Amino acid sequence: MRITITSTHVDEKKWEKGDRSGVIRTQEATAENKFFRNRVRLDLGKEPAYPVGEYELDLEENVSVGDFGDFKLARKPKLHRVEAAKPKAA
């Protein structure tokens, strides 16, 4: 699945529950394959934003089976940068 990141902007949402609190950090991207093209949010945790560019999301690397036999998508997916094609010298 191709993931396109067009901005390094990070959205931060603060939360509190009882005596616990934290910040949810996400970055917008576009996910596309032959069936759909949608805007998505990538959970960054404490990691820096992904640089602008094209990435591949390997579903086999990012999907596991949960305790009750259901599929689980990794909360923080591993993206692999797609190198831009270099122009050929004349």
C-alpha positions as CSV (number, residue, x, y, z in Angstrom):
1,M,0.0,0.0,0.0
2,R,1.4,3.4,-0.9
3,I,1.5,6.1,1.7
4,T,2.1,9.7,0.6
5,I,3.1,12.4,3.1
6,T,2.8,16.0,1.9
7,S,3.4,17.9,5.2
8,T,5.5,17.4,8.3
9,H,2.8,19.1,10.4
10,V,1.9,17.2,13.6
11,D,-1.5,17.4,15.3
12,E,-1.4,17.1,19.0
13,K,-4.4,16.3,21.1
14,K,-4.1,16.4,24.9
15,W,-6.2,14.0,27.0
16,E,-6.9,13.4,30.7
17,K,-8.5,10.5,32.5
18,G,-8.4,10.5,36.3
19,D,-4.9,11.1,37.4
20,R,-3.4,10.2,34.0
21,S,-2.8,12.4,31.0
22,G,-0.9,12.5,27.8
23,V,-0.7,13.8,24.2
24,I,-1.8,11.9,21.1
25,R,0.5,13.0,18.2
26,T,-0.7,12.3,14.6
27,Q,0.4,13.2,11.1
28,E,-1.9,13.2,8.1
29,A,-1.1,11.2,5.0
30,T,-2.9,9.6,2.0
31,A,-3.1,5.9,1.7
32,E,-3.9,4.3,-1.6
33,N,-4.0,1.0,-3.4
34,K,-6.0,-0.4,-6.3
35,F,-9.3,-0.3,-4.3
36,F,-9.2,3.1,-2.6
37,R,-7.5,6.4,-1.9
38,N,-8.2,8.0,1.5
39,R,-6.8,10.5,3.9
40,V,-5.5,8.8,7.0
41,R,-3.8,9.7,10.4
42,L,-0.5,8.1,11.4
43,D,0.1,7.7,15.1
44,L,3.5,9.1,15.8
45,G,3.8,8.4,19.6
46,K,6.9,10.2,20.7
47,E,8.7,9.8,17.3
48,P,9.3,12.8,15.0
49,A,7.1,13.4,12.0
50,Y,7.8,11.4,8.8
51,P,9.6,13.5,6.1
52,V,7.5,14.5,3.1
53,G,7.6,11.7,0.5
54,E,6.4,8.4,-0.8
55,Y,6.4,5.3,1.4
56,E,5.2,1.7,1.3
57,L,3.2,0.0,4.0
58,D,3.8,-3.7,4.0
59,L,0.6,-5.2,5.4
60,E,2.2,-8.5,6.3
61,E,4.7,-6.7,8.5
62,N,2.0,-4.5,10.1
63,V,-0.8,-7.0,10.8
64,S,-1.0,-9.5,13.6
65,V,-3.6,-11.8,15.1
66,G,-5.2,-10.7,18.3
67,D,-6.0,-12.7,21.5
68,F,-9.5,-13.6,20.1
69,G,-8.4,-14.5,16.5
70,D,-9.1,-11.1,15.0
71,F,-6.7,-9.1,12.8
72,K,-4.9,-6.2,14.4
73,L,-3.2,-3.4,12.5
74,A,-0.1,-2.0,14.2
75,R,-0.8,1.1,16.1
76,K,2.4,2.7,14.8
77,P,2.9,1.2,11.3
78,K,6.4,0.7,9.9
79,L,6.7,2.7,6.7
80,H,9.5,2.1,4.1
81,R,10.6,5.1,2.1
82,V,10.3,4.7,-1.7
83,E,13.4,6.2,-3.4
84,A,12.6,8.7,-6.1
85,A,13.6,7.5,-9.6
86,K,16.9,9.2,-10.5
87,P,17.1,10.8,-14.0
88,K,19.4,8.9,-16.4
89,A,22.5,10.8,-17.6
90,A,22.5,11.5,-21.3
